[in-house]
Amino acid sequence: MSADDHVRDLAGRAGFSVEWTDQSGKAQTVRPDTLRRLLKTIGLPAESEGDIRSSTETLDAHARAPSDFVTARLGEPFTVDARPMSQALLVREDGESFDVTLGVGDDGRAQMRPILEPGYHRLEVGDRVITVAVAPRRGVSIVDVAGARRMWGLAAQVYGLTRSGDGGVGDMGGVAALALAAAHSGADAVALSPLHAGFSADPHHFGPYSPSSRLFLNPLHADPDFLFGEDRVREAIRVSDAEDARAEAERAALIDWPAAARAKLSSLRTLYDSFRAVELQEASPGRLAADFAAFRADGGALLEEHARFETLHGARFGADHRQWSWRSWPEALRDPNSAEVAAFAAEHADVVGFHLFLQWLADRSFGAAQKLARDAGMAIGLISDLAVGMDAGGSHAWSRQEDVLVGLSVGSPPDLFNPNGQAWGLATFSPMALKARAYAPFLATLRACMKNAGGVRIDHAMGLARLWMVPEGASAKEGAYLSYPVDDMLRLIALESLRNNAVVVGEDLGTVPDGFRERLADAGVAGMRVLQFEKDEAHFFPPYYYPADALAMTTTHDLPTMAGWWTGADIALRAAIAGQQSGETAENDLGSRAQDRIDLWRAFTEAGAADGEPPAPERPALAVDAAVRFLSETPSKLVLLPLEDALGVTDQPNLPGTLDEHPNWRRRLPAPASDLLNDEAALGRLRSLNRRRHT
């Protein structure tokens, strides 16, 4: 074998796909030098024969290490790392224990008999303890929740919701108001944009899909009224001298994230000082103090480390903007377990406590909004959104460095829409670390997203099977697919779905590996069907084409709204921004769109959702109405209508590939969340959806 062959072999063993098939069906091969760079980043150097030998030994040792964590499906036998015919003790999660004898599987390895109760059980074999995660055959699905009904819901960008007192950034008070109005109109769900924790010290970094941590929440979306009441919160705003700044932010059509964050955090700091001076000084802890203490105890080390990171980040970045990432901090501060970090946290305990307080507010207001939604009659309530990764300079990557592939960026390979590929600047979990740590990072992330919600949408769900990984600083073309333990992860999703009574939606748009959608469905994870994509070269698919166990939508946050698509506003926008046409011209796009409008209107009329001739591009409201009626005819057990389409808005929330050229993640909706659905056009669209509940 040549040196390059040895590199390819090592890369394959490490989980990288040396060969892959592009969107056009053409086979592609990853260059050896790209593989060397990828391997070096994950700690498996391959520059020399000695490197390859050492890295191979590392992989061999990892493969030989007995696993103390195994996933299985309810009622099916499974293999464990032990001697066949060994005596073992099964201790179920409920405390019941049973003596068992391990059998012999077809491959000669030890096999455990089927377990009939889902949960995290313990198998004791000699002096070893093996955790067995037994998953149901499928998680709680939208089909299970809906029963004989066909449900509908809304999708909302949380930051854009408005209410009096929100300080210029949408919060859980606005979510609760929208949920109550939607429930009154017959909705069963409100899907939310990601609520993950950002960087309090740098509100310029506000993209919801590039968080500091997915384990915690963005405190700018907290509504302290739920805990402290309007009067006390209003007093804190007054004392903090933030009234004018907050009022100005609330009047703006676009969010000024830095200004709004300063005013909001200032008033929350004053509220914390009041809480610390009153509730935390009581001889006998009252309700709020006791709840705060319980929250802090439940959060454990992960919560404490996040608060420490926020405090450190504020100090380092505040003093030197070149120290935005923890990787540029002094060496001792890069280690979350160092004596220097502990000393810093002790010296700044007040600020650490403030960040703990912020997380408490965010968590409890999220939970309160979900309770209101369910109490109002929603079958699901709030659906959270799980981003595909986290910023490598953020809290999670700092506090759990061994879990995260720092130095590699998640992205996508070159395709018809992005011939140069994409690198999103996001880090994610190491598949080797997931297995070594009994999937603790993945489980913690799932539980964080399910804790206060009735469901979770997993962004870029293909990442459960494979992710395109690119070394930092390299072209997105210089990447490769890295495989993930999809069977284990889907079983854990099904188990956590059951335990949290939460439905799961997988964003499966774009290039999907063969059989992947079927694997999602088998685990009870709903796929997505977006109207704009459901077509072949000549036709948009009819309503009956949409599966019952998939989520149906008119559009997503990264696509044009229905009104924007019909008018061609998205084409004009891309044409005005250099580099956005991906080899096409605006004239070509407009010509294709004209034909697409004809084809889509034909699908609408054939489905009975419209009649007559297609409306002119400048009359998009009729097309929006027809799109909603069309989706209401689908068998899909859940249709989600983005608020932008409920209101007939032209502008989309995000234009991928842009930074300042388009006001991504900044638009505030024109009416208070409680009143949004009173718009006559919106009421008509909701009536169309509501009819599907009973047919």
C-alpha positions as CSV (number, residue, x, y, z in Angstrom):
1,M,0.0,0.0,0.0
2,S,1.2,3.5,-0.7
3,A,1.4,6.2,1.9
4,D,-1.8,7.8,0.5
5,D,-3.6,4.4,0.7
6,H,-2.6,4.2,4.4
7,V,-4.1,7.7,4.9
8,R,-7.3,6.7,3.2
9,D,-7.5,3.5,5.4
10,L,-6.9,5.5,8.6
11,A,-9.5,8.1,7.6
12,G,-12.1,5.4,6.8
13,R,-11.5,3.8,10.2
14,A,-11.9,7.3,11.9
15,G,-15.3,7.7,10.2
16,F,-14.5,9.9,7.3
17,S,-15.9,9.0,3.9
18,V,-13.1,8.9,1.4
19,E,-15.6,8.7,-1.4
20,W,-19.0,10.4,-1.7
21,T,-21.7,11.1,-4.3
22,D,-22.6,14.7,-5.1
23,Q,-26.0,16.1,-5.9
24,S,-25.7,15.3,-9.6
25,G,-25.0,11.6,-8.8
26,K,-21.3,11.9,-9.7
27,A,-18.8,10.0,-7.5
28,Q,-16.2,12.2,-5.8
29,T,-13.0,11.3,-4.0
30,V,-11.5,13.3,-1.1
31,R,-7.8,14.2,-1.7
32,P,-5.2,12.6,0.7
33,D,-3.9,16.0,1.8
34,T,-7.5,17.0,2.8
35,L,-7.8,13.7,4.8
36,R,-4.4,14.4,6.5
37,R,-5.6,17.8,7.6
38,L,-8.9,16.5,8.9
39,L,-7.2,13.6,10.8
40,K,-4.7,15.9,12.4
41,T,-7.5,18.2,13.7
42,I,-9.2,15.3,15.5
43,G,-6.0,14.1,17.1
44,L,-5.0,11.4,14.6
45,P,-1.9,12.8,12.7
46,A,-1.0,11.1,9.4
47,E,1.9,13.0,8.0
48,S,4.4,10.1,8.3
49,E,4.6,6.4,8.7
50,G,5.2,6.8,12.4
51,D,2.1,9.1,12.7
52,I,-0.1,6.6,10.9
53,R,1.2,3.8,13.1
54,S,0.5,5.7,16.3
55,S,-2.9,6.9,15.1
56,T,-3.8,3.4,14.1
57,E,-2.9,2.2,17.6
58,T,-5.1,4.9,19.1
59,L,-8.0,3.7,17.0
60,D,-7.3,0.1,17.9
61,A,-7.3,0.9,21.6
62,H,-10.6,2.8,21.2
63,A,-12.1,-0.2,19.4
64,R,-10.9,-2.7,22.0
65,A,-12.1,-0.7,25.0
66,P,-15.2,-2.5,26.4
67,S,-18.4,-0.4,26.1
68,D,-20.2,0.3,29.3
69,F,-23.2,1.8,27.5
70,V,-25.4,0.1,24.9
71,T,-28.6,1.0,23.2
72,A,-31.3,-1.5,22.4
73,R,-34.9,-1.6,21.1
74,L,-37.8,-2.7,23.2
75,G,-38.4,-6.5,23.0
76,E,-35.2,-7.2,20.9
77,P,-32.1,-9.1,22.0
78,F,-28.9,-7.1,21.9
79,T,-25.1,-7.6,22.1
80,V,-23.0,-6.6,25.0
81,D,-19.2,-6.5,25.6
82,A,-18.9,-9.5,27.9
83,R,-18.1,-13.2,27.8
84,P,-20.9,-15.3,26.4
85,M,-22.7,-17.5,29.0
86,S,-21.6,-15.1,31.8
87,Q,-23.9,-14.7,34.8
88,A,-25.2,-11.2,35.2
89,L,-27.7,-9.1,37.2
90,L,-30.2,-6.9,35.4
91,V,-31.4,-4.0,37.6
92,R,-34.3,-2.3,35.9
93,E,-34.8,1.5,36.2
94,D,-37.7,0.8,38.6
95,G,-35.4,-1.1,41.0
96,E,-36.5,-4.6,40.1
97,S,-33.6,-7.0,39.6
98,F,-33.2,-10.3,37.8
99,D,-30.5,-12.9,37.5
100,V,-29.7,-13.6,33.9
101,T,-27.3,-15.7,31.8
102,L,-25.9,-14.0,28.8
103,G,-26.4,-16.0,25.6
104,V,-24.4,-16.3,22.4
105,G,-25.3,-14.3,19.3
106,D,-24.8,-15.3,15.7
107,D,-21.5,-13.4,15.7
108,G,-20.2,-15.3,18.7
109,R,-20.5,-12.3,21.0
110,A,-22.5,-12.2,24.3
111,Q,-26.1,-11.6,23.8
112,M,-28.7,-10.3,26.3
113,R,-32.3,-11.4,26.1
114,P,-34.9,-8.8,25.2
115,I,-36.0,-6.2,27.8
116,L,-39.6,-5.3,27.8
117,E,-39.6,-2.0,29.7
118,P,-38.1,1.2,28.1
119,G,-35.7,3.2,30.2
120,Y,-32.1,3.3,31.4
121,H,-31.4,0.0,33.0
122,R,-28.2,-1.5,34.6
123,L,-26.6,-4.8,33.7
124,E,-24.0,-6.0,36.2
125,V,-21.5,-8.5,34.8
126,G,-18.7,-9.3,37.3
127,D,-17.3,-6.0,38.4
128,R,-18.5,-4.1,35.4
129,V,-21.7,-2.1,35.2
130,I,-23.2,-1.6,31.7
131,T,-26.0,1.0,31.2
132,V,-28.6,-0.3,28.8
133,A,-30.8,2.4,27.1
134,V,-33.9,0.5,25.9
135,A,-35.8,2.6,23.5
136,P,-39.4,2.1,22.4
137,R,-39.8,1.1,18.8
138,R,-40.6,4.7,18.0
139,G,-40.9,7.9,19.9
140,V,-44.0,10.0,20.4
141,S,-45.0,11.0,16.9
142,I,-47.3,13.6,15.5
143,V,-49.5,10.7,14.4
144,D,-49.7,9.5,18.0
145,V,-50.6,13.0,19.3
146,A,-53.1,13.8,16.5
147,G,-55.1,10.5,16.6
148,A,-57.9,10.9,14.2
149,R,-57.4,14.6,13.8
150,R,-55.2,16.6,11.5
151,M,-53.5,19.4,13.5
152,W,-52.1,22.7,12.5
153,G,-49.9,25.3,14.2
154,L,-47.8,28.4,13.6
155,A,-44.0,28.9,13.3
156,A,-42.7,32.1,14.8
157,Q,-39.4,33.9,15.0
158,V,-39.3,34.7,18.8
159,Y,-37.1,37.8,18.5
160,G,-39.7,39.3,16.1
161,L,-42.7,39.0,18.4
162,T,-43.7,42.2,20.0
163,R,-45.5,43.2,23.2
164,S,-45.5,46.2,25.5
165,G,-42.5,45.9,27.8
166,D,-40.4,43.5,25.8
167,G,-37.5,45.9,25.6
168,G,-37.2,45.7,21.8
169,V,-36.5,41.9,21.6
170,G,-39.3,39.3,21.5
171,D,-39.6,37.2,24.6
172,M,-41.5,34.4,26.2
173,G,-44.3,36.9,27.2
174,G,-44.8,37.4,23.5
175,V,-44.7,33.7,22.8
176,A,-47.3,33.1,25.5
177,A,-49.6,35.8,24.0
178,L,-49.2,34.3,20.6
179,A,-49.8,30.8,21.9
180,L,-53.0,31.8,23.7
181,A,-54.3,33.5,20.5
182,A,-53.4,30.6,18.3
183,A,-55.0,28.1,20.7
184,H,-58.2,30.1,20.7
185,S,-58.1,29.9,16.9
186,G,-57.7,26.1,17.0
187,A,-53.9,25.6,16.8
188,D,-52.2,22.7,18.5
189,A,-48.6,24.0,18.2
190,V,-46.3,27.0,18.0
191,A,-42.9,26.2,16.6
192,L,-40.2,28.6,17.8
193,S,-36.8,29.8,16.4
194,P,-33.8,28.6,18.4
195,L,-33.7,30.0,22.0
196,H,-30.1,28.9,22.6
197,A,-27.7,30.9,24.7
198,G,-25.7,33.5,22.8
199,F,-22.9,35.8,24.1
200,S,-24.1,38.3,26.6
201,A,-20.9,40.3,26.3
202,D,-21.3,40.5,22.5
203,P,-24.9,41.0,21.3
204,H,-23.5,41.7,17.8
205,H,-23.3,37.9,17.6
206,F,-27.1,37.3,17.5
207,G,-27.6,34.6,14.9
208,P,-29.8,32.0,16.6
209,Y,-28.2,29.1,14.7
210,S,-24.6,29.9,15.9
211,P,-25.1,29.8,19.7
212,S,-22.5,29.7,22.5
213,S,-24.3,26.8,24.0
214,R,-27.4,24.7,23.2
215,L,-27.7,23.6,26.8
216,F,-28.8,27.0,28.0
217,L,-31.1,29.8,26.9
218,N,-30.7,33.3,25.5
219,P,-31.7,35.5,28.5
220,L,-32.8,38.3,26.2
221,H,-35.9,36.1,25.5
222,A,-36.7,35.8,29.2
223,D,-39.8,37.5,30.6
224,P,-39.3,38.2,34.3
225,D,-42.9,39.2,34.7
226,F,-43.7,35.5,35.0
227,L,-41.7,35.3,38.2
228,F,-41.7,38.9,39.7
229,G,-44.8,40.4,38.3
230,E,-45.2,43.5,36.1
231,D,-44.9,46.1,39.0
232,R,-41.6,44.9,40.3
233,V,-40.1,44.5,36.9
234,R,-41.3,48.0,35.9
235,E,-39.7,49.4,39.1
236,A,-36.4,47.7,38.1
237,I,-36.6,49.3,34.7
238,R,-37.2,52.7,36.3
239,V,-34.3,52.4,38.8
240,S,-31.9,51.2,36.0
241,D,-32.6,54.3,33.9
242,A,-33.4,52.0,31.0
243,E,-37.0,53.2,30.3
244,D,-36.2,55.5,27.4
245,A,-33.8,53.1,25.7
246,R,-36.2,50.2,26.0
247,A,-39.1,52.3,24.7
248,E,-37.1,53.4,21.7
249,A,-36.1,49.8,21.0
250,E,-39.7,48.8,21.2
251,R,-40.7,51.4,18.6
252,A,-38.1,50.2,16.1
253,A,-39.1,48.1,13.1
254,L,-35.6,46.4,13.1
255,I,-33.9,45.1,16.2
256,D,-30.7,47.0,17.2
257,W,-29.3,44.0,19.1
258,P,-26.5,45.8,20.9
259,A,-28.6,48.7,22.1
260,A,-31.6,46.5,23.0
261,A,-29.3,44.1,24.9
262,R,-27.6,46.8,26.9
263,A,-30.9,48.3,28.1
264,K,-32.5,44.9,28.7
265,L,-29.5,43.5,30.6
266,S,-29.2,46.7,32.6
267,S,-32.8,46.4,33.9
268,L,-32.3,42.7,34.6
269,R,-29.2,43.4,36.6
270,T,-31.2,45.9,38.7
271,L,-33.8,43.2,39.2
272,Y,-31.1,40.7,40.3
273,D,-29.7,43.2,42.8
274,S,-33.2,43.6,44.2
275,F,-33.7,39.8,44.3
276,R,-30.3,39.3,46.0
277,A,-31.0,42.1,48.6
278,V,-34.6,40.8,49.4
279,E,-35.3,37.2,48.7
280,L,-31.8,35.8,49.1
281,Q,-31.4,37.5,52.4
282,E,-34.5,36.0,54.0
283,A,-33.8,33.8,57.0
284,S,-36.2,31.2,55.7
285,P,-36.1,31.0,51.9
286,G,-39.4,31.9,50.3
287,R,-40.8,30.5,47.1
288,L,-38.6,32.4,44.7
289,A,-35.3,31.9,46.7
290,A,-36.1,28.2,47.1
291,D,-36.9,27.8,43.4
292,F,-33.7,29.6,42.4
293,A,-31.7,27.3,44.7
294,A,-33.4,24.2,43.2
295,F,-32.7,25.4,39.7
296,R,-29.0,26.0,40.5
297,A,-28.7,22.5,42.1
298,D,-30.4,20.8,39.2
299,G,-28.2,22.6,36.7
300,G,-25.0,21.3,38.4
301,A,-21.6,21.7,36.9
302,L,-22.8,22.5,33.4
303,L,-24.8,25.4,34.6
304,E,-22.0,26.7,36.8
305,E,-19.5,26.4,34.0
306,H,-21.8,28.3,31.6
307,A,-22.1,31.2,34.1
308,R,-18.4,31.2,34.6
309,F,-17.8,31.4,30.9
310,E,-20.2,34.3,30.5
311,T,-18.4,36.1,33.3
312,L,-14.9,35.3,31.9
313,H,-16.0,36.2,28.3
314,G,-17.3,39.5,29.5
315,A,-14.0,40.3,31.3
316,R,-11.6,39.2,28.6
317,F,-13.6,40.5,25.5
318,G,-14.5,43.7,27.4
319,A,-10.8,44.4,28.0
320,D,-9.5,43.2,24.6
321,H,-11.6,42.6,21.6
322,R,-9.0,40.2,20.2
323,Q,-9.9,37.8,23.0
324,W,-13.4,37.2,21.8
325,S,-12.7,33.4,21.6
326,W,-11.6,31.5,24.7
327,R,-8.9,30.0,22.5
328,S,-7.1,33.4,22.6
329,W,-7.3,33.7,26.4
330,P,-4.3,33.1,28.7
331,E,-3.6,29.3,28.8
332,A,-4.7,28.9,32.4
333,L,-8.1,30.4,31.6
334,R,-8.7,28.0,28.7
335,D,-9.0,25.2,31.2
336,P,-12.4,25.3,32.9
337,N,-11.1,23.2,35.7
338,S,-8.0,25.2,36.5
339,A,-7.3,26.9,39.8
340,E,-7.1,30.2,38.0
341,V,-10.7,29.9,36.7
342,A,-11.9,28.9,40.1
343,A,-10.2,31.9,41.7
344,F,-11.6,34.2,39.0
345,A,-15.1,32.8,39.7
346,A,-14.8,33.3,43.4
347,E,-13.5,36.9,42.9
348,H,-16.5,37.6,40.6
349,A,-19.1,35.6,42.3
350,D,-21.6,38.4,42.0
351,V,-21.4,38.4,38.2
352,V,-21.5,34.6,38.1
353,G,-24.6,34.7,40.2
354,F,-26.2,37.2,37.8
355,H,-25.7,34.9,34.9
356,L,-27.2,32.0,36.9
357,F,-30.2,34.3,37.6
358,L,-30.6,35.1,33.9
359,Q,-30.7,31.4,33.1
360,W,-33.3,30.9,35.9
361,L,-35.5,33.6,34.4
362,A,-35.2,32.2,30.9
363,D,-35.9,28.7,31.9
364,R,-38.9,29.4,34.2
365,S,-40.5,31.8,31.7
366,F,-40.1,29.2,28.9
367,G,-41.8,26.7,31.1
368,A,-44.6,29.1,32.0
369,A,-45.3,29.8,28.4
370,Q,-45.5,26.1,27.6
371,K,-47.9,25.6,30.5
372,L,-50.2,28.3,29.3
373,A,-50.1,26.8,25.8
374,R,-51.1,23.4,27.0
375,D,-53.7,24.7,29.5
376,A,-55.3,26.6,26.6
377,G,-55.9,23.3,24.8
378,M,-52.9,22.8,22.6
379,A,-52.1,19.1,22.0
380,I,-48.3,19.9,21.6
381,G,-47.8,23.4,22.6
382,L,-44.3,24.9,22.0
383,I,-41.8,23.2,19.7
384,S,-38.2,24.2,20.3
385,D,-35.5,24.3,17.7
386,L,-32.1,22.5,18.0
387,A,-29.3,24.1,16.0
388,V,-26.9,21.7,14.3
389,G,-23.9,23.0,16.2
390,M,-22.4,25.6,18.4
391,D,-19.7,28.3,18.0
392,A,-16.3,26.9,18.7
393,G,-15.5,30.1,20.7
394,G,-18.5,29.6,23.0
395,S,-19.5,28.2,26.4
396,H,-20.0,24.6,25.4
397,A,-16.8,24.3,23.5
398,W,-14.8,25.8,26.4
399,S,-16.4,23.8,29.2
400,R,-16.5,20.4,27.4
401,Q,-13.5,20.6,25.1
402,E,-13.1,16.8,25.0
403,D,-16.6,16.4,23.6
404,V,-16.4,18.9,20.7
405,L,-14.5,18.9,17.4
406,V,-12.8,22.3,17.9
407,G,-11.0,23.1,14.7
408,L,-13.5,21.6,12.3
409,S,-16.5,23.5,10.9
410,V,-19.8,21.9,10.0
411,G,-21.0,22.7,6.5
412,S,-22.2,21.3,3.2
413,P,-20.3,20.1,0.1
414,P,-20.5,21.8,-3.3
415,D,-23.9,21.4,-4.9
416,L,-26.0,23.0,-7.6
417,F,-27.0,25.9,-5.4
418,N,-23.6,26.5,-3.8
419,P,-20.8,25.4,-6.2
420,N,-18.1,26.3,-3.6
421,G,-19.8,24.5,-0.8
422,Q,-20.5,26.0,2.6
423,A,-18.6,26.2,5.9
424,W,-20.9,27.5,8.7
425,G,-18.3,28.1,11.3
426,L,-20.0,25.7,13.7
427,A,-18.4,23.1,15.9
428,T,-20.2,19.9,16.9
429,F,-19.7,16.7,18.8
430,S,-16.9,14.2,18.3
431,P,-18.5,10.8,17.4
432,M,-15.7,9.0,19.3
433,A,-16.3,11.2,22.3
434,L,-20.1,10.5,22.2
435,K,-19.4,6.7,22.4
436,A,-16.7,7.1,25.1
437,R,-18.9,9.4,27.2
438,A,-22.0,7.2,27.0
439,Y,-23.7,9.9,24.8
440,A,-23.9,12.3,27.8
441,P,-23.3,15.4,25.6
442,F,-26.0,14.4,23.2
443,L,-28.5,13.4,25.9
444,A,-27.9,16.7,27.8
445,T,-28.6,18.6,24.6
446,L,-31.8,16.7,23.8
447,R,-33.1,17.1,27.3
448,A,-32.4,20.8,27.4
449,C,-34.5,21.3,24.2
450,M,-37.3,19.0,25.4
451,K,-37.5,20.3,29.0
452,N,-40.0,23.1,28.5
453,A,-41.5,22.1,25.2
454,G,-43.9,19.7,23.7
455,G,-41.6,19.0,20.8
456,V,-38.3,19.7,19.2
457,R,-37.2,20.4,15.6
458,I,-33.7,19.0,14.9
459,D,-32.0,21.3,12.4
460,H,-30.1,19.5,9.6
461,A,-31.2,16.1,10.8
462,M,-28.8,14.4,8.4
463,G,-26.2,15.2,11.0
464,L,-27.4,12.2,13.0
465,A,-25.9,10.1,10.2
466,R,-23.1,12.2,8.7
467,L,-21.8,15.8,8.6
468,W,-19.7,17.6,6.1
469,M,-16.6,18.7,8.1
470,V,-14.2,21.4,7.0
471,P,-10.9,22.3,8.7
472,E,-11.0,25.9,10.0
473,G,-9.6,28.3,7.4
474,A,-9.9,25.9,4.5
475,S,-12.3,26.1,1.6
476,A,-15.6,24.4,2.0
477,K,-14.6,22.2,-0.9
478,E,-11.7,20.8,1.2
479,G,-13.9,18.7,3.5
480,A,-15.3,15.2,3.9
481,Y,-18.3,13.5,5.4
482,L,-17.8,12.3,9.0
483,S,-20.2,9.5,10.0
484,Y,-22.1,9.4,13.3
485,P,-23.6,6.5,15.2
486,V,-27.1,7.0,13.8
487,D,-28.7,3.9,15.2
488,D,-27.7,4.7,18.8
489,M,-28.7,8.4,18.4
490,L,-32.1,7.6,16.9
491,R,-32.8,5.1,19.7
492,L,-31.9,7.7,22.3
493,I,-34.1,10.3,20.5
494,A,-37.0,7.8,20.7
495,L,-36.4,7.1,24.4
496,E,-36.1,10.8,25.3
497,S,-39.2,11.6,23.2
498,L,-41.2,9.0,25.3
499,R,-39.8,10.2,28.6
500,N,-40.4,13.9,27.9
501,N,-43.7,13.3,26.0
502,A,-42.2,15.4,23.1
503,V,-42.7,15.0,19.4
504,V,-39.6,15.2,17.2
505,V,-39.3,16.8,13.8
506,G,-36.2,16.3,11.7
507,E,-35.2,18.9,9.1
508,D,-34.5,16.6,6.2
509,L,-34.3,19.1,3.3
510,G,-31.6,19.0,0.7
511,T,-29.4,16.1,-0.2
512,V,-30.4,13.2,2.0
513,P,-28.6,9.8,2.2
514,D,-30.6,6.9,0.7
515,G,-32.9,5.4,3.2
516,F,-32.4,8.1,5.8
517,R,-36.0,9.5,5.7
518,E,-37.2,5.9,6.3
519,R,-35.0,5.6,9.3
520,L,-36.3,8.8,10.7
521,A,-39.9,7.6,10.2
522,D,-39.1,4.3,11.8
523,A,-38.0,6.1,15.0
524,G,-41.1,8.3,15.0
525,V,-39.3,11.4,13.8
526,A,-41.4,13.5,11.4
527,G,-39.7,14.7,8.3
528,M,-40.5,18.0,6.6
529,R,-42.3,18.7,3.3
530,V,-42.0,22.3,2.1
531,L,-44.4,23.4,-0.6
532,Q,-41.7,25.1,-2.7
533,F,-39.7,21.9,-2.9
534,E,-42.4,19.4,-3.5
535,K,-42.1,19.1,-7.2
536,D,-40.4,17.4,-10.1
537,E,-39.3,19.1,-13.3
538,A,-42.9,19.7,-14.6
539,H,-45.3,19.4,-11.7
540,F,-45.9,20.3,-8.1
541,F,-47.1,17.3,-6.2
542,P,-50.7,17.0,-5.2
543,P,-51.9,17.0,-1.6
544,Y,-52.1,13.3,-1.3
545,Y,-48.4,13.0,-2.0
546,Y,-47.6,14.5,1.5
547,P,-47.2,11.7,4.1
548,A,-49.3,11.6,7.2
549,D,-46.2,11.3,9.4
550,A,-44.4,14.4,7.9
551,L,-44.7,18.0,8.8
552,A,-46.1,20.2,5.9
553,M,-45.1,23.9,5.6
554,T,-45.4,26.6,3.0
555,T,-41.8,27.8,3.6
556,T,-39.0,28.0,6.1
557,H,-37.0,30.9,7.6
558,D,-34.2,30.4,5.0
559,L,-36.6,30.5,2.0
560,P,-38.8,33.3,0.5
561,T,-42.1,33.7,2.1
562,M,-45.1,32.7,-0.1
563,A,-45.8,36.3,-0.9
564,G,-42.1,36.9,-1.6
565,W,-41.9,33.8,-3.9
566,W,-45.0,34.8,-5.8
567,T,-43.8,38.4,-6.4
568,G,-40.3,37.3,-7.1
569,A,-39.0,39.6,-4.4
570,D,-36.4,37.0,-3.4
571,I,-35.0,37.0,-7.0
572,A,-34.7,40.8,-7.0
573,L,-33.0,40.7,-3.6
574,R,-30.4,38.2,-4.7
575,A,-29.8,40.1,-7.9
576,A,-29.0,43.2,-5.8
577,I,-26.4,41.4,-3.8
578,A,-23.1,40.4,-5.5
579,G,-22.4,36.7,-5.7
580,Q,-25.9,35.6,-4.8
581,Q,-27.0,34.2,-8.2
582,S,-24.8,31.0,-8.1
583,G,-24.1,31.1,-11.9
584,E,-27.7,32.0,-12.9
585,T,-29.0,35.4,-13.9
586,A,-32.0,37.2,-12.6
587,E,-33.6,37.0,-16.0
588,N,-33.3,33.2,-16.0
589,D,-34.7,33.0,-12.5
590,L,-37.6,35.3,-13.4
591,G,-38.4,33.1,-16.4
592,S,-38.3,30.0,-14.3
593,R,-40.4,31.6,-11.6
594,A,-43.1,32.6,-14.1
595,Q,-43.4,29.0,-15.2
596,D,-43.4,27.8,-11.6
597,R,-46.2,30.1,-10.8
598,I,-48.3,28.6,-13.6
599,D,-47.4,25.1,-12.4
600,L,-48.2,25.8,-8.8
601,W,-51.5,27.5,-9.6
602,R,-52.4,24.4,-11.7
603,A,-51.7,22.2,-8.6
604,F,-53.9,24.5,-6.5
605,T,-56.8,24.4,-8.9
606,E,-56.5,20.6,-9.4
607,A,-56.7,20.2,-5.6
608,G,-59.7,22.5,-5.3
609,A,-57.7,25.1,-3.4
610,A,-58.1,27.8,-6.1
611,D,-59.9,28.5,-9.4
612,G,-59.6,30.7,-12.4
613,E,-56.4,32.2,-13.8
614,P,-53.2,32.7,-11.7
615,P,-53.2,36.1,-10.0
616,A,-50.6,38.6,-11.2
617,P,-47.3,38.6,-9.4
618,E,-48.2,41.9,-7.7
619,R,-51.3,40.2,-6.1
620,P,-49.7,37.6,-3.9
621,A,-52.4,37.5,-1.3
622,L,-54.6,35.2,-3.4
623,A,-51.6,32.8,-3.9
624,V,-51.0,32.8,-0.2
625,D,-54.6,32.0,0.5
626,A,-54.5,29.1,-2.0
627,A,-51.3,27.7,-0.6
628,V,-52.8,27.5,2.9
629,R,-55.9,25.8,1.5
630,F,-53.8,23.4,-0.5
631,L,-51.8,22.3,2.6
632,S,-55.0,22.0,4.6
633,E,-56.0,19.2,2.1
634,T,-52.8,17.2,2.7
635,P,-52.9,14.0,4.9
636,S,-50.1,15.4,7.0
637,K,-51.0,15.2,10.7
638,L,-49.4,18.6,11.3
639,V,-49.3,21.7,9.1
640,L,-47.1,24.5,10.3
641,L,-47.9,28.0,8.9
642,P,-45.0,30.5,9.4
643,L,-46.4,33.8,10.8
644,E,-44.9,35.6,7.8
645,D,-47.3,33.6,5.6
646,A,-50.2,33.9,7.9
647,L,-49.8,37.6,7.6
648,G,-48.9,37.7,3.9
649,V,-45.5,39.3,4.6
650,T,-43.1,39.6,1.7
651,D,-39.7,39.8,3.5
652,Q,-38.1,36.5,4.7
653,P,-36.4,36.3,8.1
654,N,-33.0,35.2,6.8
655,L,-31.2,35.2,3.5
656,P,-28.5,32.5,3.8
657,G,-25.0,33.6,2.8
658,T,-25.4,37.2,3.8
659,L,-24.3,39.2,6.8
660,D,-25.2,42.9,6.6
661,E,-26.7,42.9,3.1
662,H,-30.1,41.8,4.4
663,P,-31.5,42.4,7.9
664,N,-31.3,38.8,9.0
665,W,-32.8,37.9,12.3
666,R,-33.8,41.5,13.0
667,R,-37.3,42.2,11.8
668,R,-40.0,42.9,14.4
669,L,-43.6,42.1,13.5
670,P,-45.9,45.2,13.1
671,A,-48.5,44.3,15.7
672,P,-48.4,42.9,19.3
673,A,-48.3,39.1,19.4
674,S,-51.7,39.0,21.1
675,D,-53.3,40.9,18.2
676,L,-51.4,39.5,15.2
677,L,-54.1,36.9,14.3
678,N,-56.9,39.5,14.3
679,D,-55.9,40.6,10.8
680,E,-58.7,39.7,8.5
681,A,-56.5,38.0,5.9
682,A,-54.8,35.9,8.7
683,L,-58.2,34.9,10.1
684,G,-59.3,33.6,6.7
685,R,-56.1,31.5,6.4
686,L,-56.5,30.1,9.9
687,R,-60.1,29.2,9.1
688,S,-58.9,27.2,6.2
689,L,-56.5,25.3,8.5
690,N,-59.0,24.9,11.2
691,R,-61.4,23.1,8.9
692,R,-58.8,20.3,8.6
693,R,-59.1,19.4,12.3
694,H,-62.5,17.8,11.7
695,T,-62.1,16.2,8.2
